[in-house]
């Protein structure tokens, strides 16, 4: 959920509408709307397509072993 919130924040900071993001990402606007409203679980390739024009990517990081990151 934090990921989707960050995605919306980044889109708004860049002054992009969902339609404009759709045009530059190649992901249809209704799909972006479903992602932003959390009515759909995105596939990883869709996330990459949407995040890239916003200047973001997804990174895999190890969990903290002190219990705080679990």
C-alpha positions in Angstrom: 0.0 0.0 0.0 2.9 2.3 0.7 4.1 1.6 -2.9 0.8 2.7 -4.4 0.8 5.8 -2.3 4.3 6.7 -3.4 3.3 6.1 -7.0 0.3 8.5 -6.8 2.5 11.1 -5.0 5.2 10.8 -7.7 2.7 11.2 -10.5 1.1 14.3 -8.8 4.5 15.8 -8.1 5.3 15.5 -11.8 2.0 17.2 -12.6 0.8 14.2 -14.6 -2.8 13.0 -15.0 -3.5 9.3 -15.1 -4.1 9.7 -18.8 -0.7 11.3 -19.4 1.0 8.6 -17.3 -0.8 6.0 -19.4 0.5 7.6 -22.6 4.2 7.6 -21.5 4.1 4.3 -19.7 2.2 2.2 -22.2 -0.2 1.1 -19.4 -3.9 1.9 -20.1 -5.5 4.7 -18.0 -8.2 2.4 -16.5 -5.4 0.0 -15.3 -3.6 2.9 -13.6 -6.9 4.0 -12.0 -7.4 0.4 -10.7 -3.9 0.4 -9.3 -4.3 3.8 -7.6 -7.6 2.8 -6.0 -6.1 -0.6 -5.0 -8.9 -2.4 -6.8 -6.3 -4.6 -8.6 -3.1 -6.4 -7.7 -0.5 -5.2 -10.1 1.8 -7.5 -12.0 5.5 -6.7 -11.5 6.0 -5.8 -15.1 3.1 -3.3 -14.9 4.7 -1.7 -11.9 8.0 -1.3 -13.7 6.2 0.3 -16.7 4.4 2.8 -14.5 7.2 3.6 -12.1 10.0 4.1 -14.7 8.6 7.3 -16.2 8.1 8.6 -12.7 11.8 8.1 -11.9 11.4 5.1 -9.7 12.1 1.4 -9.7 11.5 -1.6 -7.4 14.4 -3.0 -5.4 14.6 -6.2 -3.4 16.3 -5.8 -0.1 16.9 -8.3 2.7 14.7 -8.4 5.7 16.2 -7.1 9.0 16.9 -10.0 11.3 16.1 -8.1 14.5 12.4 -8.7 14.0 11.7 -5.0 13.2 11.5 -5.6 9.4 9.2 -8.6 9.5 
